[in-house]
Amino acid sequence: MDDLAGSFFNTDEFGEEVTLIRGGNSYAMKGLYDSPEVANESVGEVSAIAHAPRLFVRISDLPDSKPRKTDVFTLGNTPFHPAMKLSAIDFVSEKDGVIVYRLEETK
């Protein structure tokens, strides 16, 4: 976890400040946003698959150390993406103390 905090969640490296909104409360934390989207293109009769954006956060940063499918995150504007609000679709708990949320953009 120290290696992850020192590099991937470090805002001077790959990480960024995100805000979790849950039950009317806001929680600031560091996360790593990844949007592996593929353009919706067709080659012959085969269409490309669009992948959902993901957000990696430390489980210890979540309230009660528990992720929820109702979690909503706000991300600020960065050189890599505009400001956005994202809702959790699902999540996976990694063995290294990280939660990976699968997200969709909300208004």
Stockholm file with secondary structure:
# STOCKHOLM 1.0

chainA/1-107         MDDLAGSFFNTDEFGEEVTLIRGGNSYAMKGLYDSPEVANESVGEVSAIAHAPRLFVRISDLPDSKPRKTDVFTLGNTPFHPAMKLSAIDFVSEKDGVIVYRLEETK
#=GR chainA/1-107 SS CHHHHHTTTCTTTTCEEEEEEETTEEEEEEEEEECCCCCCCEETTEECCCCCCEEEEEGGGSGGGCCCTTCEEEECCCSSSCCEEEEEEEEEECTTSEEEEEEEEEC
#=GC SS_cons         CHHHHHTTTCTTTTCEEEEEEETTEEEEEEEEEECCCCCCCEETTEECCCCCCEEEEEGGGSGGGCCCTTCEEEECCCSSSCCEEEEEEEEEECTTSEEEEEEEEEC
//
